[in-house]
Amino acid sequence: MMGRFLSHWGIATRLLVIAVLPASIMFVSVTATLSGLAQRDVRRDVAARGQLVATALAQSSQYGLVSGNTAYLRTTLRHMLEADPSIACIAIADAVARPVVSDCQVSKPTEVESFEVPIRIESLPQVDQFEPVPTPSGEGAWRTVGSVRVTMSPAPIFESKRRALLVAFALVLAAAVVSCLIGLRLARRLRDILGSVMSALRDIRQGRFDVQLATDHEGELGELQRTIVQMASTLDASRHDLEQQVAKRTQQLQEAVDLARQADADKRRLIVRSNALVEEERRRIALDIHDHLGAALISVRLEASALVARARACGDAEMQGDAARIAAAAQSIYATTRDIVKRLRPEVIDTLGLAGAVEELVRHADQVHPAARFTFQVDPGFPDVRGELAMPAYRVAQEALNNIAKHSDATLTTVTLSVLPETGHLRMVIQDNGRGFDTRSPRSTGIGLIGMRERVAAVGGELLVSSTPGQGTTVCVTLPLPAGQ
């Protein structure tokens, strides 16, 4: 908790604490030490003085107590109280602890300490009573006739030393204040230096490297300032070099992008030109097959039919059978030729347009694959697209239907033709309920799909294939239509 609290302090607060806290701790420590030492000395002085006063009274009141001269004893006590304010009370008792005489100061102190000394006299009169010396053990030369109790108060002694303590406290406080002022001055200077360093670091963090710092200071702070200035200069040079490298790399990348776009445009033009040449070559081959091979097959079939009639007239059954087989083979070859011609160049595109051609594809697929159903839908008002404009969509539909028949195991396929009203583009959607596939698998980059994408992209269209294993496949083709379509 304390660490989290200190973590929110700023530099100024930390420096202020560093400048003031040591001096404050020193002042409190020295003051407490002086006060403790003074109290200890006072208590020691009180103990010594109390013991001395009690001993002196015990010696001076021996014969007064024995003779019963209480006036003398009371006068002695009063003189002692007047002479020493630290004596709170004095009491003299006889041998059986009965009070004989006592006296106290007018004011009653709260803190006192008592000292009691027995009053003894020597049995032999020649012994000096002021210097009682214990007799050797077992001789019994002294007897106790009473006791003196002196109660001492440390307050007067402490009060006498208060002035010296106040002077000492004042000196310590002055030293602490001077120390705080010096610390604050040093802290302010250090704060100014650290503030300039932090400002420079903020400028560097924000990308401004033209920092200005005084570098004439000595020691670690000067080294820190010089290091920051040098670092800013190095970062500025590095940024300049990096910006130049980025500009150079950007220019190279832009040139590469332009080249890639040019290459892509060239590739599309090449694909369009190649498709056009392929379609033209297919048309030429289809015409040649239709005009020459088809005509020859018709001639062979007619000749075989005439030969069948002559063989029947002559009654030659063997020749009639051979001629009939030749006529049937010619008819079969002719039908196959017609199918090849349709695949090479669908006549329905030129006669019925794109919608009719695609519908014919769907109808043919529905007839050829009775286990699956193929349906066709076209929006009302679909434009009449013919010739080369319809060929990309027709070829995509042809490839997609072939893929569905070969790989999907679908039971229902729907082909829809429409026009997007917001853009006027042609849209064709081919959807099946087959087994689908993972679009991230190598199958999604097969030759058929690649050819479909390239054919559509070459004319500025877009082809999207979405599929999930077990949930069928959807092929969506969007093609631009020329103005007026």
LOKOL-463535 format. One record per residue (C-alpha): residue in three letters; y, x, z. Coordinates in steps of 0.1 Angstrom, whole numbers, plus 5000, padded with zeros to 4 digits. Layout:
LOKOL-463535
ALAYXZ ...
//
This chain:
LOKOL-463535
MET500050005000 MET502450285010 GLY501650474978 ARG502250164957 PHE505650114974 LEU506750474969 SER505750464932 HIS508650224925 TRP511250464938 GLY513550624913 ILE514650984911 ALA517950914930 THR516150744958 ARG513551024961 LEU516251294961 LEU518251094987 VAL515251075010 ILE514551445004 ALA518151535014 VAL518451305044 LEU514951275059 PRO514451635069 ALA517851655087 SER517251315104 ILE513751435115 MET515251765127 PHE518051575147 VAL515551335163 SER513151615171 VAL515751845186 THR517351565205 ALA514051445219 THR513151805228 LEU516351875246 SER516251545264 GLY512651615275 LEU513451965286 ALA516451845305 GLN514451585323 ARG511751835331 ASP514252085345 VAL515851805366 ARG512551705380 ARG511652065388 ASP515152115404 VAL514751795424 ALA511251905436 ALA512552245446 ARG515652115463 GLY513851835481 GLN511252075494 LEU513952315505 VAL516052045522 ALA513051895540 THR512052245552 ALA515552335564 LEU515852005582 ALA512452055599 GLN513652385612 SER517052275623 SER516051955640 GLN513252095662 TYR515052115695 GLY517251815688 LEU514151605683 VAL512451755714 SER515651715736 GLY516351365722 ASN519751455709 THR519951185682 ALA523751225678 TYR523251585667 LEU520451475643 ARG522551185629 THR525551425623 THR523251675606 LEU521851405583 ARG525351275574 HIS526551625566 MET523451685544 LEU524051345525 GLU527651425519 ALA526951785508 ASP524151685483 PRO524551355463 SER520951395450 ILE519651325485 ALA519050945486 CYS517650915521 ILE516651125551 ALA514451005579 ILE513151185610 ALA510151055629 ASP508451165662 ALA504951295665 VAL503450935664 ALA505550855632 ARG508150635651 PRO511550655634 VAL514050855654 VAL516950865631 SER517650795594 ASP520550775569 CYS520950695532 GLN523550705505 VAL525650395499 SER524250335464 LYS520550275461 PRO519050475432 THR516250325411 GLU514150635406 VAL513350845437 GLU510951115448 SER509951175485 PHE509151505503 GLU507751515538 VAL507551825560 PRO506251835596 ILE508451955625 ARG506652215646 ILE507552425676 GLU505952735690 SER504352715723 LEU505753055734 PRO509453055739 GLN509953405725 VAL508953305690 ASP511853255666 GLN511952895657 PHE513752945624 GLU510953165610 PRO507752985618 VAL504853195610 PRO501453035613 THR499253205638 PRO495853335627 SER493153075624 GLY491852955657 GLU494753065679 GLY496652725679 ALA500252875686 TRP502252585670 ARG502352205677 THR503751925656 VAL506551725673 GLY507551505643 SER508251495606 VAL511151495582 ARG511051265550 VAL513651345523 THR513951105494 MET515551275463 SER517151105433 PRO517251295400 ALA520151075387 PRO523051285401 ILE521451615389 PHE520851465355 GLU524351325355 SER525651675361 LYS523751805331 ARG524651505309 ARG527851675297 ALA525951985286 LEU523351765269 LEU526051565251 VAL527551895238 ALA524152005227 PHE523551675210 ALA526951685193 LEU526152035180 VAL522751925167 LEU524251615151 ALA526951825135 ALA524252065121 ALA522251755109 VAL525351615092 VAL526151945076 SER522551975065 CYS522651625050 LEU525851695032 ILE524452015017 GLY521251835009 LEU523151544992 ARG525251784972 LEU522151974961 ALA520351644954 ARG523251504934 ARG523351824913 LEU519551804909 ARG519851434900 ASP522451504874 ILE520251774858 LEU517151554860 GLY519151254846 SER520251454816 VAL516651574811 MET515351214813 SER518051094789 ALA517051374765 LEU513451274768 ARG514350904761 ASP516151014730 ILE513151214719 ARG510850924725 GLN513150704703 GLY513150954675 ARG516551114682 PHE515951484684 ASP519651614684 VAL519651644722 GLN522451834740 LEU521552004773 ALA523252274793 THR520952574791 ASP522852814814 HIS521052724846 GLU518752974862 GLY515252914875 GLU512852644867 LEU515452374859 GLY517052604833 GLU513752684819 LEU512952304817 GLN516152234799 ARG515652514774 THR512052404768 ILE513152044761 VAL515852164736 GLN513352394719 MET510752114718 ALA513251864703 SER514152124677 THR510452184669 LEU509751804667 ASP512751754645 ALA511552024621 SER507951874623 ARG509251524616 HIS511251654586 ASP508251834572 LEU506051524579 GLU508551294562 GLN508551524531 GLN504751524531 VAL504651144535 ALA507151104507 LYS505051334485 ARG501851164494 THR503450824489 GLN504650924454 GLN501151064446 LEU499550744459 GLN501950534439 GLU501150734408 ALA497450694415 VAL497950314421 ASP499850294388 LEU497150484370 ALA494450254386 ARG496349944376 GLN496850084341 ALA493150174340 ASP492249824353 ALA494549664327 ASP492949874300 LYS489549794313 ARG490349424312 ARG491749444277 LEU488649634267 ILE486449374283 VAL488349094266 ARG488149284233 SER484449364238 ASN483749004247 ALA485648884217 LEU483749134194 VAL480449034210 GLU481148664205 GLU482348734169 GLU479148934163 ARG477048654178 ARG478848404156 ARG478248624125 ILE474548674134 ALA474148304142 LEU475748214108 ASP473448474090 ILE470348334108 HIS471447984100 ASP472448044064 HIS469748284054 LEU466748274078 GLY467147894083 ALA467347834046 ALA464348054039 LEU462347874066 ILE463247544051 SER462247664017 VAL458847794031 ARG458347464048 LEU459047264016 GLU456747493996 ALA454047454021 SER454547074021 ALA454247073982 LEU451147293985 VAL449647044009 ALA450246763984 ARG448646953955 ALA445647053977 ARG445146693987 ALA445346593950 CYS442746853940 GLY440546763969 ASP440747113984 ALA440547054021 GLU440647414031 MET443747484012 GLN445347164025 GLY444647284061 ASP446147624055 ALA449147484038 ALA449647234067 ARG449447514092 ILE452047714073 ALA454347414072 ALA453947364110 ALA454547734117 ALA457647734095 GLN458947424113 SER458247584147 ILE460047904137 TYR462947694123 ALA463247514157 THR463147844175 THR465747984151 ARG468047684158 ASP467647744196 ILE468648114191 VAL471648014170 LYS472747774197 ARG472448044223 LEU474348294202 ARG477148064193 PRO477047714209 GLU478247474183 VAL479047214209 ILE482047424221 ASP483747384188 THR482647024184 LEU482646874219 GLY484847124238 LEU484147294272 ALA483346974291 GLY480846854264 ALA479247204261 VAL478747244299 GLU477446884301 GLU474946984273 LEU473847284294 VAL473347074325 ARG471346814305 HIS469147074289 ALA468547244323 ASP467646904338 GLN465146844310 VAL463547194311 HIS463147194349 PRO461846854359 ALA461146964395 ALA464947004401 ARG467746774393 PHE470946894376 THR474046664376 PHE477446704359 GLN480846564370 VAL484246604352 ASP487646474364 PRO489346214343 GLY492046374322 PHE490346704319 PRO491946884290 ASP490046954257 VAL489347324259 ARG487647464228 GLY486947794210 GLU487548124227 LEU489347964256 ALA486247784267 MET483848074262 PRO484348254296 ALA483647934316 TYR480747844294 ARG479048184298 VAL479548174336 ALA477947824338 GLN475147944315 GLU474448254337 ALA474748054370 LEU472347784358 ASN469848044347 ASN470048224381 ILE469547884399 ALA466447804378 LYS464948154383 HIS465748244420 SER467147954441 ASP464247704444 ALA466947434445 THR466147064441 LEU469746954434 THR472447134415 THR475946984408 VAL478447124383 THR482046994386 LEU484947054362 SER488546984373 VAL492147104370 LEU494147224400 PRO497347014400 GLU499447264419 THR498747554395 GLY497347384364 HIS494347624364 LEU490847514353 ARG488347504382 MET484547494378 VAL482247464409 ILE478547504407 GLN476747414439 ASP473047414447 ASN470947344478 GLY468547634473 ARG467547904497 GLY470748104493 PHE471248474501 ASP473248714521 THR476448794502 ARG476449144519 SER473049234505 PRO472449434473 ARG471549114456 SER475149004458 THR476049294435 GLY473449224408 ILE474149274371 GLY474448894365 LEU477048844392 ILE478949164382 GLY479049044346 MET480348704357 ARG483048864378 GLU484149104350 ARG484148824324 VAL486348604346 ALA488648884358 ALA489248994322 VAL491048674314 GLY493048664347 GLY490648434366 GLU488948454399 LEU485248404409 LEU484148334444 VAL480548324455 SER479748184490 SER476148164502 THR474248144535 PRO470448204537 GLY468747864538 GLN471947664530 GLY472447704493 THR475047874471 THR478447784457 VAL480047954427 CYS483747864423 VAL485547974391 THR489247944386 LEU490648024351 PRO494248004338 LEU494947764310 PRO497447834283 ALA500647624284 GLY500247294267 GLN496547254277 
//
